[in-house]
Amino acid sequence: MNAINARIAKELDVQLAQVTAAVDLLGEGATVPFIARYRKEKTGGLDDTQLRKLEERLGYLTELEQRRATVLKSITEQDKLTPELERSIRAAESKVELEDLYAPFKPKRRTKAQIAREAGLEPLADMLINDPTRDPSQEATKFINAEQGVVDAKGALDGARAILIERIAEDAALVGDLRQWLWSNGVLTSKVIKGKQDEGAKFSDYFDFSQPVRDVPSHRALALLRGQNEGFLSLNLDVSVEGRQPHPADMKIRAAANIADRNRPADSWLVETARLTWKKLHGSLSTDLMVRLKEDADTAAIGVFKSNLKDLLLAAPAGARVTMGLDPGIRTGVKVAVVDHTGKLLDTATIYPHEPRNDWAGSLAVLAALCAKHKVNLIAIGNGTASRETDKLVGDLMKKHAELKLAKIMVSEAGASVYSASELASQEFPNLDVSLRGAVSIARRLQDPLAELVKIEPKAIGVGQYQHDVNQTALGRSLDAVVEDCVNSVGVDVNMASAPLLARVAGLNATIAQNIVLHRNENGAFKKRSEIKKVARLGPKAFEQAAGFLRIMNGANPLDASAVHPEAYAVVERIAETTKRPLKAMIGDGAFLKSLDPKQFADERFGTPTVIDILSELEKPGRDPRPEFKTAEFKEGVEKIADLRPGMALEGVVTNVAAFGAFVDIGVHQDGLVHISELADRFVKDPREVVKAGDVVRVRVKDVDVDRKRIALTMKSGAIDGTSSGPSSQAGRDTSRGAQRSTSRPPQTAPSGGESAFAAAFKRAQGQEKG
């Protein structure tokens, strides 16, 4: 275990003691959010990102050690473990390296080489490789043995060659060298499968494509692999060879096996043996490297998904306001739901302002009546089909009924249909039509995106890159970690939160979360944190992990509404006693709290980092780390792609950030792409250096392809409406018409129209990259 901890410490560039402490805490059942927040003294302040990486590497390296033990046991039982081999196995730093070393000893079906050895041909193989002056044909005749199946010299030589090929191909050092060499020098090519041109037209950019494999970006790798999996593309990985020159890999194999072409009798036979060895190795090494390419692409794609999901979950909440949610539709009508400031459903309706009924006036009357009856403050409009037409309807409502003082915001409806059809929605609204549940979700996600979106499987939210192509286990694990970190960074009102939200709190699970809700329903609101211990199946460990993240607002003890853990309440009491300031007098007094020396109140259990956190919390208990809610507007009169013109300056919301650029909703049912080369005047390695999902940005239209629904945008300074505001100018302003945004980390608005975020994404990316 010490070796694992030491390696992780080196990889994370932290002290061994920090890693050891974190590993011990994880082993005791502590969660990452709890360790990051409440055990800083033990871990030396490792943050949640470091801890997640530590947890991931701990799992991998533990599996590696288990496999290492299995390999050593297997070779020992074969009585073939030498001191040198054992040292190599113990020094192996990856599963691939370990399997290379194990390959010669791995139990396998009888191979041609094994059959040849049983036929007594290994001496022939040794003779020819060690002494190329021997004539293969002549020497082979000495090994003819009909009883062993060797009927002629050719059969003997074929058997000897099989032995040498297997022997060379199982040389761990050579195989590892060739694998890395192929990765560094190999070119990945793709060709269209004959007769599949029309059916596979969406992969047309890869019908005749090549690129060094090490340079293939994640999105392109996943596209190529999808094309292969769907039967439209054939992929090949190799190093190009000029004319009749020997393959470079042949030469490497010859050098490793001490084979040289010096016109000796056995040289040509041995050279051919080296060539056939590469032919054998090429297939397996190509497979290994395609797996590596896929794993790297998965890691990058999952990273994109995690970043976008985090931005979406930590979007600015509109807060406790009566909100109307509109789920736009044309023939099926616009579904309407009104929820109160707590998210409780108050009323529903269905209106038909669009074709074929065109009941514009009637729809306005229904909306006006509902807004007046329930004193609606905000109207959340889903950004799918008919969103702009519905947005116009609400605009008319606001003009005709200015006295209602309404504000309207276009929000993402990604995943709303998934929630509507879920078991949770059925339990929450058993008598409500499925179509109306979506409108409720749209309203609530404006009030509090985090609280509502945790009800939806993260993969269904639609902010990922080739999310169905990546490793689903790794994706699910990573996204769950993001949700957990986001929920715990904000904190949860234990008297208001839904069971799905509570289930994401550190230390809790679905069963305990449901028990909290049942206890709350049967006994009324929790008045203090200690009462949470009475919940069924919530033991001491779960309480320790969860308590600091569960808030009780307006309770008897103000600390219950803060992130101060109950275990540290004594520290606050000591501060109050020492300073002669009662708790309520301290809370919010920033000047006073900043004047205190944290070291004065630290002890063996609660060190200076914890005291610093406590003083920060006292300044503003239960502070929400999410940004302030603001709005920003779309341009009037620009409602469809046909309305766009090159050079047009617009304001939009970043919906997705990929490795190749950012997608921006400019209100025309189809996102535009700001290619990575158009994000800023400088070179941008990672688009997230410039933008995040949810950012409100100023863009200019570069090009529009109406037929293919492709919109190319630019954010370069000086190119937007003749201004010099800079590439990341956020010219948003409070307005009654627009897309939601915030001052620091804005919320996301997902792509408009029929195509999901990445269904159309790669098409546009391809077009941009080719241009």
N, C-alpha and C positions, 0 to 999 in steps of 0.2 A: 504493500500500500504506500509505503514511503516513496518508492520509485515513481509510482503514478502521481502522487502529490507533487513531487519534485519536477516532473515533466510538465504538469499543468502550470506550476508556478513559473517555469521558464517560458512557456508559451504565452502566458498572460502578463509576463514581466512584473510579477509581484513577489512578495516574500513567501517562502515555504510555510511559515507559521500561519499566514493568512489563509492559504489554501487548506492546510490541515484543519484549521478551525471551521472553515466553511463545510468541508467534507464531513466532519464530525457532526455538525449541526444538521446537515441534510440527512445523515444516517440516523439521527434521532427523530426524524420526521418533521423538521422545521421546513417552512416554505421559503421560496426565494424572496417574496415581498417582505415577509417577517424578518428574515436575516438582514436584508438590505436596509430596513428601516430601524429595527430594534436591537440588532446585535453588531453594531459598528465597532464597538470596542474589541470584540473577539476577532472580527475579520479584518480589522485595520481599515474599515470604511469601503470594502468592496461594494460596488453599486450593482443594480439589478442586471445590467448588461453583462458585466464581468461574471456575475454569479450564474447567469443563464449559460454562458459559454463554458464556465467551469462544470456545470451540471452535465452539459452535452459531452464534453471531453471525458468526464469521469465515466460516463456510460460506455463510451467507445473504448477507452483504455482498460476498463474492467473486463469487457468482452474480449479484448485482445489478450489479457492475462489468462483468462479462462481457456481461450483457444491455445495459447502457448503451452499451458499445462497439459492439455489433451494431446498436442503434438509430441511433446517430450515423452509422455507416457506411451504413446503408440510406438515411437521409434525405439524406446527402451525395451518394450516387450518383444520387438523384432531383433533385439540384441545387436543393433546397428548404431547406437548413439556413441559417437566419439567425443572426446573433450573439445575438439575444434568445432564440431557440429553443434554441440551444446552451447558453446560460447556464441556462435552465430545466431542460434535460435533465441537465446536470451537477449541478444542485442537488437533483434528485429524491432523496428519502430512502427511498422504498419501491418495490417492484416495481409496486404498483398505481398510484402516482403516475407512474411512468415509462411505463406502458402507456397511461395517459390522454393523455400528451403525444404518444405515438407513434400513437395511434388515427387521426388524419387522414391519416397517411402510410403506414399499414400496407397492404401489398398485399392487395387483397380482390377478390372476385367483383364483376362489374358490378352496381351498385346502381341503384335508380330515379333517384337523384340524378345518377349518372354518365351514365345514358342521357339525362336531361333536359339536362345540360350539353352533351352531344354534339348534342342537338337545338337548341342555341342559346338555351336558356331562362334561363341564369344572369343576363343583363341584366334580364329581367323580375323575377326574384327580388330583385336589387339595387335596382331601381327602387321596388318596393313596400315593402321594409324601410326604405329611406332616405327615401322620400317618401310617407307614408300618405295624403296628400291626393289621390293618384292613384286613379282608379277601377279596381279589379282587372279587372272584366269588359271594360271598354273597352280597357285596355292589353293585355289578353291576346289580343284579336283581331289585334293587330299581329304576333303570334308564331306564328299558325297556319301550319303548313308540312306539308302532307300527305306530302311526300317524306321528311321526318324523323319521321313518325309522329304529328305534332301536328295532329289533324283538326279540333279546335274549341277554343273559348276555355277550356272546362272542362279539357281535356287540357293546355293550356298552364299553367293555374293549378295543376293537380295536380303538374306537373313542377317549377314554381317552388317550390311548397310542399315537395316532396321535397328540393330543394336546401337550403332554409332549415332544415328539420328536421335534415338531416345536419350542416349547418354548426354549428348551435347545439349538437347532441348531441355534437359532437367538440370543444367548447370545454373544454379540460382543467380550467381554473379552475372553471368552472360545474359540471362533472361531479363534481369533487372536493368542492365545496361541497354539492351536492345529496346526495352519498353520505353525508357526515358528518351532514348535517341529518336524513336519513332514519334513520340509526343513532340519533341523539339523540332523535328524536321519533316514530319509527315504532312501531307496535303489531303484534306477531306474533299472528295468529289461526289457529286450527285448527278444522276441521269434519270430522265423520265422512263418509266416502264413502257415498253412498246405497246401502243394501242390505248394508253391511258391519258393521252394529251388532253382530250376534251373533258373527261370525267375529273381529271385532277388539275383543272385549270387554275385553281386557287394556289397551286404550288408552282405556277409557271416560272417564277423567278429562279427556281431551283432545277429546272429541266436540264440545264447544262451549267453547273456551278462548281467552283472550286475555291478553297481558301485554306491556308495553313491551319491545322486543327487547333493549335494553341491560341489562335487569334479569333476563333469563332465565338461571337458573343452568345450569351445564354438564350436570348429570344430566338436567334437564328438556329441554334443547336436544337432547341425544342421544336421549331418548325420543321427542320430537316428530319428529325426523328419521327415526328407525327406523319410526315409524308411517306416515310418508309413503312411505318406501322399500318398506315391505311392502304398500302399497296400501290402507291403512285411513283415513288422514288426508289432507286437503288443507290446505296451509299458504299463508298470504298475509301479506305485510308491506307495510303502508301507514300513512298518517296519516289519522286519522278526520276527516271533513268534515261540518260541520253543515248540514243542509238542502240548499239550492241554492247555497250559497256556493262560489266558485271554489276549486279545490284549492290549498293553499298553495304547492305546487311550481310550479303554473302561474304564480303571481305572481312567484316567484323567477326563472323563465325569462323572463317578460315584462321584468322589471327588467334582467336581464343582456343581453337582446337589444334593449333600448330600445323595447319595445312598450307602448303605452298605449291605453286605450279612451276616445277623446275624440270619438267620433261622426264621425271622418273617414272617407272612403270605404273605405279599406283596413283600418281598425282591426279590424272584426269578423273579417275574413279572417285577419289577423295574430294575433288572440287565439285563434282556432281552431287556427292553426298552433302556437302555444305549447302549447295543450292536447294536441295530437297529439304534440308533442315529448316532453312528460312521459309520455304513454302509451308511447312508444318507449323512453324512458330507464328508466321504472319497472321494466320486466321485467329489464333488464340490471343495474340497481342492486340490485334485490331479490336477484338471483342472487349478485352480489358480496357482499352483506351476509349472505346465508345461508352463503356460503363462509366469511366472517369468523366468523360464529356457530359454525360447525362447527370451525374452526381453534381458536377460543378454548376451545370445549368440549373438544376433543381435548387441548389443552394442560393444562387443569384435570384432566381424567380421567387423563391420563398422569402428572400430578403426584401424584394420589392413589395410583395404582398404584406409582409409584416409592417413595413414602414407606412404603406398607404392605410392599412387597417388602423394602426395607431393614430394617425392623423385624423381619421374619420371618427374613431371612438372618443378622442379627446377634443372633438369639435366644440365650439362655443355653444352652450345651451341657451335657448331663449328664456328659460326659466319658468316660474310659476305664473303663467298667463293662460287665460281661457283661449283655446285654440281650435280653429276649424281646419280639418284635414280634407283635402279634395284629391280623390284618386281619379284622374281624368280618363275618359273613354269617349268614343264617338257613338257608334250605334247602341252600345250597351249603357250609355249614359255616364254621367259624372257622379261618382259615389261621394257622399258628404257625411262627415262625422264631426261632432262637436264634443270636445273633452274639457273638463274643468281644469283649474290650475294644478290639480294633483294628478291629472291624466285619467280621471274617472269619466266614463262615457256618459254624456248627457242626452244626446239626440242624434238621429241619423235621417238621411233622405237620399233620394236619387233624382237628379235633374237631367234634362235632355236638351241642352242648348245647341247641340251640333246636329249634323245630319243623322238620320233623315227627318227628325221631328222639327229641328230648328226652333225650339221653344225658348228663345232668348229672353223675352220679357218675363215669362213664367218662371224661368230659372232665377232671374234677378230677384223676383219677388220672394221666392223661397229662401234664397240666401239672405236677403235683407231681414226677413222675419226671424230666421234662426239667429242671426248676429244680434239683433235687438233683444230677442228673448233671453239669450244667454250671456249678453254683454261680451261678445267675442272681441279679443284684442288683435290676434294674429290669424292669418290664413296661410296654411301650408299647402302648396300645390305640388303634387308629384310630377316629376320631370319626364314621364314617359309619353306614350302616344296621346296626342291632343293636349299636351301641356301648354303650348303657346296659345292655342285657341281658348283654353280655360283661363289662362293668365289674362287674356284680353277681356274675358267675361268679368273677372274679378276687378279689373281696372275700371270697367264701366260701373260696377257696383260701388266702388269707392268714389267715383265722380258724382254719381247720383245720390249717394248717401254719405256725404262728407261728415255728417253729424256722428256717424258710427266710429270715426277715427280709427280706421283699420290700417293694418300694414300687411303686405303680402310678400311671401318669400317662396321661391322655387327650391324644393329640397329633393334629395335623392330618394327614389322609391325602390332602389335595389333591394331585393330580398323581401319586400312587403308581401308579395304573393306567396313566398315560402312560409312566412309567418302566418298568413291568413289560413293556409291549409294545414297548419301544424296542430298537433294534439294540444299544445299549450293554448293556442287561440281558441280551440274548441272548448277547453275547460273554462277559459276566461269569459268567452262569449258564446255559450251553448245555443242560444236562441237567435244569434245574429248571423245574417247571411254572410257567406265567405267573402263575397265581393266588398262588403262594407267593412270587414275587419281590416282590410288594407288601408282604408281611409283613416281608421283609428291609429294604425301604426305610423302613418305619415304625419299625423298631428303630433303624436307623442315624440317622434324622433326629432321634431323641431324643438319641443320643450326640453328634452334631455336625450341627445343622441346615444349616449353610453347606456343609459337605463333601458332604452328600447332595443338597441341593436344586439345586446347580449342575449336576446330571446331568439336570435337567428343564428344558425350555424355560420361561423365566419366565412366559410367557403362560398356561401350563398349571397354574400354582400356584394360581390362583383368588383373587387378592386385588385384582382390578381392578374398575373401574367402566365398564360398557359396553365391555369390552376388544375385542370383535369389531367395534364400530362406529367406533372411532377409526382414524386413519391408522396402518396396520400398520408401515410403514417407520419412522415416527417413534417408535412404541411400541417396536419391536424395538431400535432404536438407543438409546433412553433406558434401557430395562431392562438391556441389555447393559452400559451404563455403570455402572448401579447395582451389578450383580453384580461387575464389575471392581473398583469402588471398595471394596466390602465385602470381597472376597477379599484384596485387597492391604492393607487396613487391619488385617486379622487376621494375615496371613502364612500360609505354607504349609510344612508339613514335607515336604521334597523326598523323603524316604525312605519316607513313608507315603501321600502324596497320590495320588489317582487321576488318570488322564489328563484327565478333564473339569475337575477342580479346577485342575490345573497349567495347563491351556489358558487359564484366566482370569487368570493372573499377568501383570503388565505385561511386554510384550516377547515373550511366548510365544504360540504358536498351537497348533492341534490336532496338527499334524505334529510339532512340536518336543516337545510334551507327551508324545506317544506314544513318541517317541525316548528321552525321559528314563526312562520306565517300562521300555522295552526294555533300555536301558543298565543300569538298576538290577537288572533280572532276570538279566542276563547276567554282570554284574561285581560284584554285591553292593551294599550300601548305600554311599552317598557318605560319605566320611569328612571331607571339607572342601569348602568352596564352590568352590575353584579347580578341583576335579575335574569340576564341572559343565560346564566349558569343553570337555571331551572328548566331550560328547554330539553326535551327528551333527546338522548343520545349525544348531547353536546358535552363532552367530558372536559377535564382540565386542560388537556393538550390542545384541543380544538379552541377552547376559550383563550388560551395563551396566544395562539396563532392569529385568531380573528379579532379579538377585543379592540385592538388599536385602530382597526379599520372600520369598525361599526360605530356609528354616531347616534347619539340620542339628543335631539334638539330640544332646547327649552326645558331641560331636566333640572333636577335639584342641584346637581354638581355641574358647573360650566365645563369642567374638563371632559365630561362625557360626550361633549359635542366636538372635541378636538382630537388630534392625532396623538396626544399624549397617552401612552399605554397605562392601564390601571396599575401595573406593577411599579410604575414610576411616580405615582401620585405622591408618594412620600417625599420625593425630591422637591416637588412644588410646595408641599407643606413646609419643608425645611427652608426654602427660599422665602416664603411668607413670614415664617417665624424669625429668620435672621434679619430681614429687612423691615420687619414690623409693618408690612403692607398686606392687608387681606387680599385673598385671591381676586375678588371682583374688582378691586382697585388696581391690581396689576394688569389685568386683561386689557389689551388695547393700548397700554401706555408704552409706546415704542421708545421714547426717550429714556424712560426709567429702565426698561428691560435691557436696552443697549448699554446702559452704564454699568451693568452687573458683570462681574468676572466669572465666567462659567467654571473655571478651575476651582473657585471657592466652594462650589456646591457639588463637586464630583466626589465620588467615593470608590471603593473597590468594585462595587457592582455596577454603578452608573458613572461612566467616565465622562470626560469633557465633551466628546461628540454628542452623546445623548443629552447632556445639559444644554448644549447649543441648540439642538432640535427643540427641546422643551421651551426655551426662551423664545424661539421663533414662533412656536405655536401659540404661546401666550399673547404674543403681539396681535395675532389674528387667528383665533381658534377655528379649526376646520376649514381653513382657506381652500378654495377650489383652484387647482392649478390650471384649469382651462381658461382660455382667453375670454374677453368680454364679447358679448353678442353684438354684431353689427350687420348691416346689409349693404349690398352693392348692386347696381342696376345693370340690366341688359339694355341694349340699344333698341329704342322704339322703331318699329317698321322693319326690323330684321328678324324674320320668323322662320325662314326656310333657306335652304342652301342657295336657291335661285336668287335670293335677295342680296347675296354677298357679291362684292366686287373687289378685285385686287387693289390694294392700297387702303382699304377701309379700316379705320381704327375702331376697336371694340374693347369692351371690358368683359372678362369671362372668369370662370372658376375652374381651377385645375382639378380634374376628376381622377386622373391616374398619372403616376410617374413610373416610367419604365427605363430600362437601360439605355434606350435609344432616343428618349425625349419625354415630353409631357403632353398629355391630352387635355384640351381645354373646352369646356362647355360654353359656347357663345350664344346659346339659345336658339339653335336651328335644328334640333333633333339629331344632330350628328356632331360628334366632337371633332375639333380640329387638332392637328398635330403640330407642336412646336418641336421640330427635330433638335437633337442635342446641339447641333451646329448653329442653331438659331436662338438659343436660350440667352446668350450674352455675347458681348463683343470679344470677350476673352475665351481661351480654350476651357471647356468644361469637361471634366473627366466623369463626373457623376451628376446627373440632372438634379439630384436632391441638394446639391450645393446651392442651387438657385431657387428651386421651387419645391413645395410640398403639396400633397393632395389637399384641396380646399383653399389654397391661396387664391385670392382675387388678383388678377393680373391684367395689364393693358397689353393688347396684341394688335398686330396689323396683318391683314389678309395678304398672303403672298400669291397663292394660286388656288383656284377652285375647279374641281372636276365634278360637275353635277351628276353625270351619268354613273360614275364609279363612287360617288359620295365621298370624295376625298377633299379635305380642306387643309392647306398648308399655311401655317401661321409663323410669325416671327415676333420675337421680343427684344430684338437688338435696339439699343438706345439710338435716339435720333431718327428712328424709322417709324415711330408710332405717332401718327397724326402730326408730324412735323415738330414733335417735342424732343426734349433731351432729358426726359425724366429718368432714364436708366432702365435696364432690362428687368429689374424686379420692382418697378414702380407699382405701388398699390394705390391707384387713384380712386378706390371705392369711397363711397360716402353714404351716410344714412339716407335712405330713400324708401318710399312706400312700394316701389316695384323693384324686385331684384332677386339676386341669389344671396344666400346667407354667407357671411364671412366674419372674420374676427381680426383683431389688431395684431395678434402674434401668431398663433397657430390656427388658421381658419378651418372650418369644417369642409367636408367634401360634398360636392354635388356630383352624382354619378352621371355617366353619359346619357344623353337624351336619345329618344328614338328607339327603334326596334332592336338595334344591335347592342349587345352588352359591351362592357368596357373593352374587352380584348377580342371579341368576335371580329370587330372591324379594325382593331388596333394594328395588327401586324400587316394588314393590307396597306394601310397608310404608311406604316414604317417602311415597308418595302419600296413604296413609291418615292418616299423622301430620300432613302439611302441611294437609290439608283440615280436620283437627280442630283 
